[in-house]
C-alpha cells in the first residue's frame, strides 16, 4: 500500500514539475533518476562498482546530453525562423 502511495506522489509531482519548470527540464531530471539510484546504492548501501554500472552511467549521461542538445537545437531553429520571417 505504501509503495503505491509513493508512486502516486511521484507522478503527481512530475506533472507539477512539467507544468512549472517545463517538459525539457522535467525529462532531463527524470532521465537522471537511475543515475541517482546508482549513486545512492554505491555510497549509502556499499554496492560494488562494476563495468555494467559504468556503462549504464555513460549511456544515461549520453542520453541526457542528446536530449538537451536536441531541445537546444529546436529552440535555436525556432529563434532563427522568427528572425528570418520578421
KEMARRO-824733 format. One record per residue: residue in one letter; x, y, z of N, C-alpha, C, O, CB in turn. Coordinates in steps of 0.05 Angstrom, whole numbers, m for minus. Atoms other than C-alpha are relative to their C-alpha. Glycine has a CB too. Layout:
// KEMARRO-824733
- rest,n.u,n.v,n.w,ca.u,ca.v,ca.w,c.u,c.v,c.w,o.u,o.v,o.w,cb.u,cb.v,cb.w
- a,X,Y,Z,X,Y,Z,X,Y,Z,X,Y,Z,X,Y,Z
...
// end
This chain:
// KEMARRO-824733
- rest,n.u,n.v,n.w,ca.u,ca.v,ca.w,c.u,c.v,c.w,o.u,o.v,o.w,cb.u,cb.v,cb.w
- x,16,m24,0,0,0,0,17,25,0,12,44,m15,m19,0,24
- x,m17,m23,m1,55,49,18,15,5,m26,19,27,m34,21,m3,23
- x,m14,m1,25,92,33,m46,m17,15,m21,m7,32,m35,8,m27,m10
- x,18,m12,19,32,53,m88,m3,30,6,m5,46,m13,m27,m14,0
- x,3,m28,m8,24,118,m49,24,16,m9,21,39,m19,m4,2,31
- x,m24,m15,9,96,138,m63,1,3,m30,10,23,m40,25,m15,10
- x,1,m1,29,87,122,m136,m19,22,m9,m13,38,m27,m7,m27,m13
- x,20,m21,6,25,166,m139,11,27,6,8,46,m10,m26,m5,16
- x,m11,m25,m7,60,222,m103,22,9,m20,23,32,m29,13,m1,29
- x,m21,m6,20,120,218,m151,m12,8,m27,m3,27,m39,18,m25,m4
- x,13,m7,26,74,220,m212,m13,27,1,m12,43,m18,m20,m21,m8
- x,13,m27,m3,35,280,m185,21,22,0,17,42,m13,m17,1,26
- x,m22,m20,0,100,317,m171,12,3,m27,20,26,m35,21,m9,20
- x,m11,m2,27,125,301,m241,m18,17,m17,m9,33,m34,3,m28,m12
- x,19,m17,16,62,332,m271,3,29,8,3,46,m10,m29,m10,5
- x,m4,m28,m8,71,395,m229,27,10,m10,28,34,m18,m2,1,31
- x,m26,m9,10,144,398,m248,m1,7,m29,10,27,m38,22,m22,5
- x,3,m6,29,127,394,m322,m15,26,m4,m9,41,m23,m14,m23,m14
- x,16,m25,3,77,450,m312,16,24,7,14,45,m7,m26,m2,17
- x,m13,m24,m11,122,497,m273,28,4,m10,37,27,m14,0,m1,29
- x,m28,m4,9,193,484,m298,4,m8,m29,25,m4,m41,19,m16,17
- x,m2,7,28,178,457,m367,5,m29,m4,16,m43,13,21,16,m14
- x,m2,29,5,177,390,m400,29,m9,m5,36,m31,2,m16,m7,m25
- x,m28,8,5,250,391,m421,15,m5,26,29,m25,29,14,21,m17
- x,m14,3,m26,277,402,m351,m11,m24,15,5,m38,28,m4,26,17
- x,12,24,m13,229,350,m324,10,m26,m12,16,m45,3,m31,1,m1
- x,m10,24,14,251,299,m376,30,m5,7,38,m28,11,m3,3,m30
- x,m29,3,m7,325,312,m361,3,m10,28,18,m28,34,15,27,m4
- x,m2,9,m28,315,305,m286,m11,m29,2,0,m44,18,m16,19,18
- x,11,28,0,273,242,m298,20,m20,m11,23,m42,m1,m25,m2,m16
- x,m20,18,12,328,213,m341,24,m4,19,38,m24,17,10,12,m26
- x,m23,3,m19,379,225,m285,m8,m16,25,9,m22,41,9,28,9
- x,9,15,m23,337,186,m235,15,m27,3,23,m33,26,m30,m6,m3
- x,m16,25,m4,372,119,m249,28,5,9,40,m11,25,0,m16,m26
- x,m27,m7,m9,439,153,m240,0,6,30,19,m3,44,10,24,m16
- x,2,m6,m28,417,179,m173,m3,m26,16,9,m29,38,m24,18,6
- x,4,26,m14,394,108,m153,27,m15,1,33,m27,22,m21,m16,m15
- x,m26,14,0,462,80,m173,19,13,21,32,m1,36,13,1,m28
- x,m17,m14,m19,499,133,m133,m8,m5,29,10,m9,46,0,30,m5
- x,9,7,m28,456,120,m71,8,m28,6,16,m34,29,m31,4,2
- x,m8,28,m5,469,46,m79,29,m3,6,37,m18,24,m7,m17,m24
- x,m29,1,m4,543,57,m83,9,12,27,23,m1,42,15,14,m23
- x,m10,m14,m23,553,107,m28,m15,m5,26,m3,m4,48,m1,30,m5
- x,15,5,m24,497,91,21,m1,m29,7,3,m37,30,m29,11,m4
- x,3,29,m5,489,16,13,25,m16,m6,25,m41,m2,m23,m10,m15
- x,m25,14,4,560,m1,m6,0,m21,m23,15,m40,m21,9,m13,25
- x,1,19,22,543,m37,m71,27,2,m16,38,24,m17,m24,5,m19
- x,m25,m1,15,604,m55,m114,m4,15,m26,m25,13,m39,10,m28,m5
- x,0,m14,25,621,m12,m174,10,m20,m22,32,m30,m20,17,26,0
- x,m7,20,20,621,m57,m236,2,14,m28,m6,37,m31,m21,m22,m1
- x,m2,m10,27,634,m48,m310,m28,6,m11,m32,26,m25,14,m20,m19
- x,28,m4,9,559,m54,m323,m11,26,11,m25,40,m4,m17,m23,9
- x,8,m25,m11,546,4,m276,13,23,m15,0,43,m21,6,2,30
- x,m15,m21,14,599,46,m311,m12,4,m28,m17,27,m36,30,m7,m3
- x,12,m3,27,569,31,m380,m28,12,3,m35,29,m14,m2,m28,m13
- x,27,m11,m4,499,46,m354,1,30,6,m15,45,m5,m13,m14,23
- x,m3,m28,m7,522,113,m325,7,16,m25,m4,37,m30,22,4,21
- x,m8,m14,25,555,132,m391,m24,2,m19,m28,23,m31,23,m15,m14
- x,24,m1,17,492,113,m430,m21,20,9,m33,34,m7,m12,m28,m2
- x,20,m19,m11,447,153,m384,9,28,m5,m7,45,m14,m3,m5,31
- x,m11,m27,4,492,214,m387,m1,8,m30,m7,31,m37,28,3,11
- x,2,m5,29,496,208,m463,m28,6,m9,m33,24,m25,11,m24,m16
- x,28,m5,7,421,204,m469,m9,28,10,m23,42,m5,m18,m21,13
- x,8,m26,m10,412,266,m425,13,22,m17,0,42,m23,9,3,29
- x,m13,m20,17,463,305,m467,m13,1,m27,m17,23,m37,30,m7,m3
- x,13,0,26,429,284,m531,m27,14,2,m34,29,m16,m4,m29,m11
- x,26,m14,m4,361,306,m504,4,30,2,m11,45,m10,m14,m11,25
- x,m5,m29,m4,389,373,m481,8,13,m26,m1,35,m32,21,4,21
- x,m9,m12,26,424,385,m548,m22,2,m20,m24,21,m35,23,m17,m11
- x,23,m1,19,362,367,m588,m19,22,7,m29,36,m10,m14,m27,1
- x,18,m22,m8,320,415,m547,12,27,m6,m2,46,m14,m7,m3,30
- x,m14,m25,6,372,469,m554,m1,7,m30,m6,30,m38,29,m1,10
- x,1,m4,29,374,459,m629,m28,8,m9,m32,25,m26,9,m25,m15
- x,28,m6,6,298,460,m632,m6,29,7,m19,44,m9,m19,m19,15
- x,4,m27,m9,297,525,m593,15,20,m19,4,41,m26,9,4,29
- x,m16,m17,18,353,556,m637,m13,2,m27,m14,23,m39,28,m11,m2
- x,13,m1,26,316,536,m700,m25,18,1,m31,32,m19,m8,m29,m8
- x,24,m17,m2,252,570,m675,8,29,0,m4,46,m14,m15,m7,26
- x,m9,m28,m1,290,634,m659,10,9,m27,4,31,m35,23,3,21
- x,m10,m6,27,324,632,m727,m23,4,m19,m23,23,m35,18,m22,m10
- x,23,m3,17,257,622,m761,m15,26,5,m24,40,m14,m19,m23,4
- x,14,m25,m7,227,681,m724,16,24,m10,4,43,m21,m3,2,31
- x,m17,m22,9,286,726,m741,m1,3,m30,m1,25,m41,28,m4,9
- x,0,m1,29,283,708,m815,m27,8,m12,m28,19,m34,8,m27,m12
- x,26,m7,9,209,719,m821,m7,29,6,m26,40,m6,m21,m18,11
- x,7,m28,m7,209,789,m790,17,19,m14,14,43,m11,3,4,30
// end
